[in-house]
Amino acid sequence: MIFSNLAALQVVVPLVGAPLCTLFGRGILAWALSTALTWLAFAISVSLLMQVLCCGTINYVMGGWLAPWGIEYRVDHLSALVLLLITGVASAVMPFAYQSVAREIPREKHRLFYTAYLLTFTGLLGMVITGDAFNAFVFMEISSLSAYVLIALGKNRRALYASFQYLVLGTIGATFFVIGVGLLYMITGTLNMVDLSERLSGQHDSRVFLAAVGFLVVGLSLKLALFPLHLWLPNSYAYAPSVVTVLLAATGTKVAVYLLLRFIFTVLQVHQQPDLLPVVDLLFPLALIGMFAGSIVAIYQTDVKRLLAYSSIAQMGYILLGISMASERGLIGAIVHVFNHGVMKAGLFVAVGAIAVHAGGTSIQNLAGLGRRMPFTMAAFTICALSLIGIPGTVGFVSKWYLVLAALETGTTRGFIAAISVVSASLLAI
């Protein structure tokens, strides 16, 4: 009975736990509950992945209403892996979260933090597991509104500005997304993603359809911080509490990438429509500019968190470059880089959080001599950084290798430029 409802429990478990955190009088109890629920969610995601590998795609209908009339939760190989990334990162940082929260957030706000943390966690999981386009928007809002609260809890007063900036730009992105969903519903009369892909087969010449594609791509590009829609990201990562930065950097933008992949290649099937290829082609120059701009600006940062934030903008460029290839190798490179960046950036920000505790700040000057005082932390920091650069022997090399192969196999000037850009931008990251 339980195993047949794991798809629903993946979302329900943290959603039910969030309001319970407000009932505890002590922050340590809210932390203990949050830790237990995130680890339970991780176990559920592992079980879902095993089921998908064994038996194929999981389709779960809510309330007994069959799709497309009811809301469907759908878990395939890609969504199962993204669920594993989200739950793995969220559960792994919880032991670190207690000390981080105690140091960076006033005691009277600890329960609020864990409530917002679980709601953000719920929203991220829901966006990945749902098979309903409007339901994805609902979970996007749950995650975003909670994330605004988490960022605002930072001890630096500039955290409020960062939260407001993210609120404004995030709302614009969500508005564009829901307008795109509404236009698709106007054409097809359905919100189920599988049903949408079938009903859109004869609608690709419609101006309404083209407008929907534009709104969806722009809205999700803002959410994933594609250059030049990245302005909310540096301040949000730099001034949020350390544990919040870990969660957002490792999973927040990756879920937006997942939705972009799902809509472009599953719902809209842009890669099969030559007339719509300019939509994908538009991502190509923006991805290249983002790769170089993020890396160059990162060089001039004096704060490690801001440096890593601009590095994230560059890494989003690599991922979008793979998507813009619209080929099998390109998508493999993009998806592998999603997981590489998610795990490694989580490790980097956890290390930075530990450095902030022991060194008293996150300035690059605080790193001096830490190799002797914190050898294991700095070793982990170095390994994660080398993986993001793409040094041979790391998973980052694998993803960038696929991107280079995807670029060269096109046999075009654009492909050659892309391959050279991947290598050049990686050298800048050193």
GIRABEL-V61745 format. One record per residue. N is the residue number from 1. RES is the residue in one small letter. SS is DSSP state (2 for helix, 1 for strand, 0 for the rest). Layout:
# GIRABEL-V61745
n;res;ss
N;RES;SS
N;RES;SS
This chain:
# GIRABEL-V61745
n;res;ss
1;m;0
2;i;0
3;f;2
4;s;2
5;n;2
6;l;2
7;a;2
8;a;2
9;l;2
10;q;2
11;v;2
12;v;2
13;v;2
14;p;2
15;l;2
16;v;2
17;g;2
18;a;2
19;p;2
20;l;2
21;c;2
22;t;0
23;l;0
24;f;0
25;g;0
26;r;0
27;g;2
28;i;2
29;l;2
30;a;2
31;w;2
32;a;2
33;l;2
34;s;2
35;t;2
36;a;2
37;l;2
38;t;2
39;w;2
40;l;2
41;a;2
42;f;2
43;a;2
44;i;2
45;s;2
46;v;2
47;s;2
48;l;2
49;l;2
50;m;2
51;q;2
52;v;2
53;l;2
54;c;2
55;c;2
56;g;0
57;t;0
58;i;1
59;n;1
60;y;1
61;v;1
62;m;2
63;g;2
64;g;2
65;w;0
66;l;0
67;a;0
68;p;0
69;w;0
70;g;0
71;i;0
72;e;1
73;y;1
74;r;1
75;v;1
76;d;0
77;h;2
78;l;2
79;s;2
80;a;2
81;l;2
82;v;2
83;l;2
84;l;2
85;l;2
86;i;2
87;t;2
88;g;2
89;v;2
90;a;2
91;s;2
92;a;2
93;v;0
94;m;2
95;p;2
96;f;2
97;a;2
98;y;2
99;q;2
100;s;2
101;v;2
102;a;2
103;r;2
104;e;2
105;i;0
106;p;0
107;r;2
108;e;2
109;k;2
110;h;2
111;r;2
112;l;2
113;f;2
114;y;2
115;t;2
116;a;2
117;y;2
118;l;2
119;l;2
120;t;2
121;f;2
122;t;2
123;g;2
124;l;2
125;l;2
126;g;2
127;m;2
128;v;2
129;i;2
130;t;1
131;g;0
132;d;1
133;a;2
134;f;2
135;n;2
136;a;2
137;f;2
138;v;2
139;f;2
140;m;2
141;e;2
142;i;2
143;s;2
144;s;2
145;l;2
146;s;2
147;a;2
148;y;2
149;v;2
150;l;2
151;i;2
152;a;2
153;l;0
154;g;0
155;k;0
156;n;0
157;r;0
158;r;2
159;a;2
160;l;2
161;y;2
162;a;2
163;s;2
164;f;2
165;q;2
166;y;2
167;l;2
168;v;2
169;l;2
170;g;2
171;t;2
172;i;2
173;g;2
174;a;2
175;t;2
176;f;2
177;f;2
178;v;2
179;i;2
180;g;2
181;v;2
182;g;2
183;l;2
184;l;2
185;y;2
186;m;2
187;i;2
188;t;2
189;g;0
190;t;0
191;l;0
192;n;1
193;m;2
194;v;2
195;d;2
196;l;2
197;s;2
198;e;2
199;r;2
200;l;2
201;s;2
202;g;2
203;q;0
204;h;0
205;d;0
206;s;0
207;r;2
208;v;2
209;f;2
210;l;2
211;a;2
212;a;2
213;v;2
214;g;2
215;f;2
216;l;2
217;v;2
218;v;2
219;g;2
220;l;2
221;s;2
222;l;2
223;k;2
224;l;0
225;a;0
226;l;0
227;f;0
228;p;0
229;l;0
230;h;0
231;l;0
232;w;0
233;l;2
234;p;2
235;n;2
236;s;2
237;y;2
238;a;2
239;y;2
240;a;0
241;p;0
242;s;2
243;v;2
244;v;2
245;t;2
246;v;2
247;l;2
248;l;2
249;a;2
250;a;2
251;t;2
252;g;2
253;t;2
254;k;2
255;v;2
256;a;2
257;v;2
258;y;2
259;l;2
260;l;2
261;l;2
262;r;2
263;f;2
264;i;2
265;f;2
266;t;2
267;v;2
268;l;0
269;q;0
270;v;2
271;h;2
272;q;2
273;q;0
274;p;2
275;d;2
276;l;2
277;l;2
278;p;2
279;v;2
280;v;2
281;d;2
282;l;2
283;l;2
284;f;2
285;p;2
286;l;2
287;a;2
288;l;2
289;i;2
290;g;2
291;m;2
292;f;2
293;a;2
294;g;2
295;s;2
296;i;2
297;v;2
298;a;2
299;i;2
300;y;0
301;q;0
302;t;0
303;d;1
304;v;2
305;k;2
306;r;2
307;l;2
308;l;2
309;a;2
310;y;2
311;s;2
312;s;2
313;i;2
314;a;2
315;q;2
316;m;2
317;g;2
318;y;2
319;i;2
320;l;2
321;l;2
322;g;2
323;i;2
324;s;2
325;m;2
326;a;0
327;s;0
328;e;2
329;r;2
330;g;2
331;l;2
332;i;2
333;g;2
334;a;2
335;i;2
336;v;2
337;h;2
338;v;2
339;f;2
340;n;2
341;h;2
342;g;2
343;v;2
344;m;2
345;k;2
346;a;2
347;g;2
348;l;2
349;f;2
350;v;2
351;a;2
352;v;2
353;g;2
354;a;2
355;i;2
356;a;2
357;v;2
358;h;2
359;a;2
360;g;0
361;g;0
362;t;0
363;s;1
364;i;2
365;q;2
366;n;2
367;l;2
368;a;0
369;g;0
370;l;2
371;g;2
372;r;2
373;r;2
374;m;0
375;p;2
376;f;2
377;t;2
378;m;2
379;a;2
380;a;2
381;f;2
382;t;2
383;i;2
384;c;2
385;a;2
386;l;2
387;s;2
388;l;2
389;i;2
390;g;0
391;i;0
392;p;0
393;g;0
394;t;0
395;v;2
396;g;2
397;f;2
398;v;2
399;s;2
400;k;2
401;w;2
402;y;2
403;l;2
404;v;2
405;l;2
406;a;2
407;a;2
408;l;2
409;e;0
410;t;0
411;g;0
412;t;0
413;t;2
414;r;2
415;g;2
416;f;2
417;i;2
418;a;2
419;a;2
420;i;2
421;s;2
422;v;2
423;v;2
424;s;2
425;a;2
426;s;2
427;l;2
428;l;2
429;a;2
430;i;0
